[in-house]
Amino acid sequence: MPSSSPSFPPQPPAGSSAAARPSSVPGDLPPLADGTAVLYVNLGTPEAPTAPAVRRYLAEFLSDPRVIEIPRALWLPLLHGVILRVRPAKSAAKYATVWMADGSPLKVWTVRQASLMQDALRAAGHDVPVLPAMRYGQPALLDQLESLKARGLRRLLVVTAYPQYSGTTTASVSDTVYQWAQRQRAVPEIRLVRSFHDDPAYIEALARQVERHWESHGRPDQLVMSFHGLPARNVQLGDPYQQECGVTASLLAQRLGLDDTRYRMTFQSRFGRAKWLQPYTEPTLIELARQGVRHVQVVCPGFPADCIETLEEINQEVRAAYMQAGGGNFSYIPGLNDSPAGIEALAAVALRQLDGWR
């Protein structure tokens, strides 16, 4: 949109609740060239590897009814009375082992991916801003939406960092975006990428990442594809997550030329006592070690950006469990992060939607 055009949508009058919300929009940001923007949304992360910061993050994350589907009257007293008193210090210690010079790995890589996506889209003919956002934590999704609104937002593409759809992740982002839209006088046109679990560019990027690892570490006896876990009840109620993880694993194995005996799909990051999707990652690695499998590698196709679940849980906890059970050679295959193929894949996902707005 030209700089001489009026603000769109119009700003709320002084004194309204929207006007009272603190703005994170720098005053020198230019208006959107044609009213179009992309939000690249990831889950979220604490701002520091400390108990208070982790407590704030977990309070927001675990209060989302899309994440914890337990009646509020039962869950919230447990969350605030027990979990938020015990878990933050333990989690902060784990975050501290993977914290980067510029901050949380997930935030560092997400911001980097958004910037590189913007460059790739510009090279493809779409001069649109790509803003990083977090569903929980900073930069907050709602703040980024307000920032774009102030710059003249008319068309919004939301790309989530969740290749496989789940009601606990993608749907939560969708809820937030459309609840924000309900409060707007002039609602922008909104497109949200539901998933890209079977996208050819995404599968190719994963395969290249694995093959690059093989060049320096050799091929393993077993390649374990570990996805984030989900309560089994969610799938029984209709969540397609497990099915989409299976499709990703199958397509990646086909691309790598692996038969069913050379790889297996597992699920990590269990929480609580409920039954989650199986087989579980750590027990699977322990069993492989006991069976005499001497060389295993783990890749996490559901995490485009490395984070505590990959760097600490897999590369530290699961590695240690495998070695203690008598395992031999263990290595974690890094996430896509800022790899050229990974950025190309994310840009390809966005381009299919943006080209309709050309």
N, C-alpha and C positions, 0 to 999 in steps of 0.2 A: 504494500500500500504506500503511495507517495507520501512524503512527509507533510504535504500541505493538506492531506485528507483529514476530516474530522476523526476524533477518537472513536474506535469501534471495538466492542460495544461501548455505549456511553457510561461514564463513571458514575457511581452512586453518589447521591447528595451528601454533603457534609453532615455528620451526625448519625448516618446509617451504620448498621453493624458492619457492612462490608467496608465502608470508609474507615471505620475505627480499627480494622485489622491492620497490624503493622505491616508495612510494605517492604518486601525484599528487593524491589525493583530499583536498580541504580538509575539516577535521573538522566544519565547520558546515553542510555541504550536507545538505538534508533528504532523507529517503528518497523514492523514486519514488511518486507518488500511487497508481498502480495497478500498478506494476511494469513499465510500458511506457516505452520511450525510443526516440529516433531518433538515428542517427549519420549525419552528412553528411560523406562522405569524399572528399577530393581527393587529387591525386597527391603533392604535397609541394614543399618549397622550402628553401633554405639559411636559416639564422637571421640571417645578415649577408652583405653583399656583399663578402666577403673570401675569399681563397684557402683558408685553413684551414676556414672554414665550408662553402664549396662542396665542398671535398675530402671532408668528412664526409658531406655529402648525397649526392654522386655515388657514394661507396663503398657506401652502402646501396642506392641506386637501381640502380646497374649491377651489383650482386651478385645481384639477383633473377633466378632462372632463368626466370621468366615474361617478363622484359624482354629478356634476352639469351639466346637459345636456342643457345648455343655450348657444346660440352663444357667443363666446369669446368677440366679440366686444361690446356686451351688458352687459355681466356678469362681466368682469374684472374691468371696471371703477366703477361699483357698489360695488364690493368686496373691492377694495382698497380705494375707495373714501368715502364709508359709513360704511360697515359692519366691516372692520378691524379697524375702528376708534371708533366704539361704543361697539361692542360685547365683545372684549377681557376682559375688566375690569369687566363686569357683569359675564362672564364665570369664570374668575379667582376667584371671590368671592365664586362661587359655588364649584369649585375645592377645595378651602381652607377648606370647611366644611367636606370633605371626605378624605383629604390627610392623608396618613399613615406615620409612622416614617421613613420607607424606601423609600417613594416616592408615586407616583400615584398608586392607587389600581390596575388599569388595568396592569401597568407595573410590579408591585410586583407579582401579581398572574400569569401573563404570563411567567415571568422568572422562577417562582417556578414550574409551570406546565411543562415547557420544561425540567427542571432538573429531575423532577419525571418521566416524560415520558422516558427520557434516562435510568433511573434506571429500569423501567418496561421493556423496550425493551432489555436491557442487560440480565435481568432475563429470557426473552423469547428466548435468543440465538442470539440477534443482538447487537453486541458491536459497536454501531454507535453513534456519537455525535448528540445531538439535540440542535440546537441553536435557541434562541428566536429572533424574528425580528419584526419590526413595518413597516407597509406600509408608515406611516407618523410619523416622529419623530425618536427617538433613542431607541434601537439599529436599525439603518437604514437597510432596506432590502438589498439595494445595497452594503452596507459595509459588511454585513454578507456573501453575495455571493462572494465578493472579498476575504474575509477571507478564505472561503472554497476553492476557486480556488488556493490560495497560499499554501494550505495544500494538494493539489493533488486531487481535486474533479473530480470524474468520474461518479458518480450516485447521483442524488439529488431527494429527496422526499420532496414536499412542502405540509404541512398540515396547512390549515388556521383555524383560530378560529371562522369560520362562519359556523355553522351547516346547515343553509339554504342558498342556492346559490342566489346571486344577481349580476347583472352587476356592481353595485356600489361598491361591496366589493370583492368577489372572482375574478371577471374578472379583476379588477384593479391590484390585486396581480399577476395574470397570465400575464397581459400586461408587468408589470415591469420585471418579471423573464425572459420572452422570448425576450424582447427588450435587456436585458443584454446578453442573449445567442447569439443574432444576432451579437454582437460585439466581440465574442470570436472566436479565431482560432480553438480551439479544444472544441467543445460543449459537455458538459456532457449529459448523458441520464437523462431526466427529467420526473418525474411523479408528478402530482398535484391532490390532493383530491378535487373533485368538490364540494361535500357536504356530510353531514352525518345526514341529517334531520330525516331519518327513520332507522338509525342504531340501532339494538337491544340493544347493550351495552350502547349507548347514552340514549335511552329511559329508560333503567333500571336505569342508574345513576340519571336521573332526578326524576324518581319515588322514588328512595331511599332517595333523598334529601328532597322531599316533605313529605314522610312518617316520616322521622326523625324530621321534623318540627312539624308534627301532634302529635308526641309523647309528646312534651312539650307544644304545644299551642292548641291542639285539632283540630278537623276537622271544617272547615269553612262552613258557609251557601253557600258561593260562592267562587270558586277558579278562579281567573282571570289570564289567561296566556297572558302576555304582550310581544309582539315582537316589535323590532325597526320598525318604520314606513318607508314608501317608497312612493314617488309620484305615484298617481294612473295611471298617464300617462305611467310610466315605465312598469307596468303590461300590460296595453293595447298594448304596443309595443312588448310584448312577454317575459318579465322577469318572470321566474317561481317562484319568491320569495313567493308571497302570497299563492300559491298552496302548496309549501313545508312547510310553517308555519302551514297551515291547517292540513297537514299530521302529523306533529309533535304533534300538539295539540290533534288530534284525538287518536293517538297511546298512548300518555301519559294518556289521560282520560280513555282509555280502560284498561291500566295497573293499574290505580288507582281505577278502578271500579266506575267511575263517569258517570252518564247519562247526557243527554244534558241539563238538568235543573240545574245541580250542578256546571257547569263551563262555562266560555265564553272566547273567544279569542279576544284580542284587539291589537291596534298598538299605540305606543308612539313616542315621539321625533319629532313632526312636526316642519317644518321650512318653513317660507315664507307663502304666501297666496294661493298657489296652493292647489288643492284637493289631499289629501293623502289617503292611505288605511284606511278604517274604519271597525269597530267602533273605535273611539279614546279612549285611556285608561282613561285619567282624567275625561272627561264627563261621561264615563260609571260608574266610581266609584261614582261620584256625584249623578247620577241617582239611583244607588243601595242604597245609603244612603237615598235619598228621598222616595224610595219605602219601607224603613223600614228594609232593610237587615242589620243585626246588627253585623255580623262577616264575614269579607272578608280577604282573603290572596292573595297575588300577587306573581307569579313566572315568571321569564323571561327566557324561554327556548332557546332564541337566543343568550344569553350572557354566555358562559362557564366561564368567569372571571368577577367578580364584577367590576364595573366602575362607572363613574359619572352618566350614564343613569339609573343604578339600585339603587345606594346608595343615590344619591341626588334627581334625578327626581322622582323615585318611592317612596323611603322610606322617603323622606322629602316633596316634593311638592305634590305628589298625595295623600300621607297620610293626609297632612294638608287639602287638598280640600275635601276629604272624611269626615273628622272629622267636618269641618266647615259646611258641608251640613247636619249634624245631624247623621253621622255614629257612629258606636259603636267600635267594636274591629277590628283593622287593623294590619296586620303584613306582612312584606316582607320576602319571603323565599330566603335565600342566594343562590348565584350561586354555580356551582360545585367547583370552585376554586381548592384547593388541596385535596378534598375529595378522598378517595381511589377508590370509584366507578367512579368518574369523570376521574381520571388518567387512570384507567383501560379502560374506554371507548375511550379516546384519543389514548392510546397505541393500542387498538384493531383496530382502524381506520388505524393507521400507519402500523401495522403488516400485514394487508391484502395486502398492496403494497410491503412491504419489503420482504415478503416471496417469492415473484417472483424473487428476486435477491439473494436468499440464495445460 
